[in-house]
Amino acid sequence: MPIELLRSLRTSTTATTAAKAAAAAKAAAAATAATTTKLAAAANTATKKAAASYLLLTLL
């Protein structure tokens, strides 16, 4: 096999691996963002419930 072909294959493999790693990182970032959004929504709901409970208790 000519050395140029081997170099071309190595470069192509490296680029493919880098593209796969970038796609995996992007997917992980999206999953993290979705989880963060869900956690923030849950915390917001819990805060609202706590505030409503406090208000109800102070009115009684």
Summary of the structure (lengths in Angstrom):
residues: 60
radius of gyration: 25.9
end to end distance: 86.8
largest distance: 87.2
contacts: 113
relative contact order: 0.06
helix: 95%
strand: 0%
